[in-house]
Amino acid sequence: MVLIDPPNAAGHGRLWSHLASDDSYEELHDFARGLGFSLRGFDRDHYDVPAEWYDDVVAAGALPVSSRELVARLIASGLRRRRGQ
């Protein structure tokens, strides 16, 4: 399942969401590619999504979850990659 958390991460003068999959990186990349995301937006285990794109990503099928749930599901799936991994 492709997941997205609320846009609550600040950076570069805007708020960001995180788009991830608890199934596979292939699922995540396919979903992101379908929305026109560049692979440059991929950071270890998620894509950074600007707040103004949040509604469109949810409308495309990403499941809205809390940030805590997104991380927990990444860990449970074995897809969580911390810095340096």
Phi and psi in degrees as a GROMACS rama.xvg file:
@    title "Ramachandran Plot"
@    xaxis  label "Phi"
@    yaxis  label "Psi"
@TYPE xy
-88.6909  130.989  VAL-2
-120.756  151.279  LEU-3
-140.055  136.563  ILE-4
-97.7481  167.94  ASP-5
-63.7619  152.447  PRO-6
-73.9499  88.552  PRO-7
-131.007  8.21844  ASN-8
-100.609  117.868  ALA-9
-84.8834  142.688  ALA-10
179.881  138.915  GLY-11
56.4798  35.7929  HIS-12
76.3368  16.8132  GLY-13
-149.134  174.699  ARG-14
-103.559  149.092  LEU-15
-131.914  148.785  TRP-16
-104.817  170.168  SER-17
-122.309  130.546  HIS-18
-108.612  123.773  LEU-19
-143.676  168.32  ALA-20
-123.486  140.389  SER-21
-98.5314  13.0699  ASP-22
-112.711  -55.8492  ASP-23
-164.584  157.096  SER-24
-68.2381  -31.7346  TYR-25
-60.4247  -45.9242  GLU-26
-58.8585  -44.5363  GLU-27
-62.9284  -48.0284  LEU-28
-63.961  -40.0554  HIS-29
-61.9521  -44.9072  ASP-30
-62.2136  -48.0874  PHE-31
-63.4604  -41.5326  ALA-32
-62.1198  -38.0686  ARG-33
-63.5666  -23.8537  GLY-34
-94.6342  0.415789  LEU-35
84.33  15.832  GLY-36
-71.9995  144.78  PHE-37
-86.9026  146.509  SER-38
-60.4779  -20.4827  LEU-39
-60.5716  -24.1498  ARG-40
-80.3855  -4.92901  GLY-41
-83.1019  129.951  PHE-42
-130.103  94.9207  ASP-43
65.424  -59.5394  ARG-44
-145.108  9.9847  ASP-45
-155.66  165.176  HIS-46
-104.185  140.845  TYR-47
-85.2229  130.594  ASP-48
-124.628  120.387  VAL-49
-63.3053  147.181  PRO-50
-52.2135  -37.0017  ALA-51
-70.4672  -11.0483  GLU-52
-97.905  -8.93914  TRP-53
-51.7226  -53.3408  TYR-54
-60.2895  -38.8147  ASP-55
-66.9799  -37.3878  ASP-56
-68.5418  -40.6897  VAL-57
-64.663  -43.4696  VAL-58
-61.9997  -28.7958  ALA-59
-78.2414  -9.54101  ALA-60
124.341  -1.82419  GLY-61
-71.1484  139.786  ALA-62
-86.2591  119.895  LEU-63
-70.9397  128.174  PRO-64
-139.214  164.994  VAL-65
-71.0371  161.94  SER-66
-60.741  -40.7461  SER-67
-61.6691  -43.9618  ARG-68
-66.3823  -39.9674  GLU-69
-57.5169  -48.5855  LEU-70
-64.7469  -42.5533  VAL-71
-61.4817  -40.1601  ALA-72
-72.0484  -33.887  ARG-73
-63.8984  -45.0013  LEU-74
-62.307  -48.0323  ILE-75
-61.1406  -32.6665  ALA-76
-82.8684  -11.9396  SER-77
81.7428  10.2449  GLY-78
-97.5625  -0.990556  LEU-79
-72.2952  127.655  ARG-80
-121.751  115.252  ARG-81
-85.7935  165.015  ARG-82
-53.1034  139.568  ARG-83
85.9201  -3.89203  GLY-84
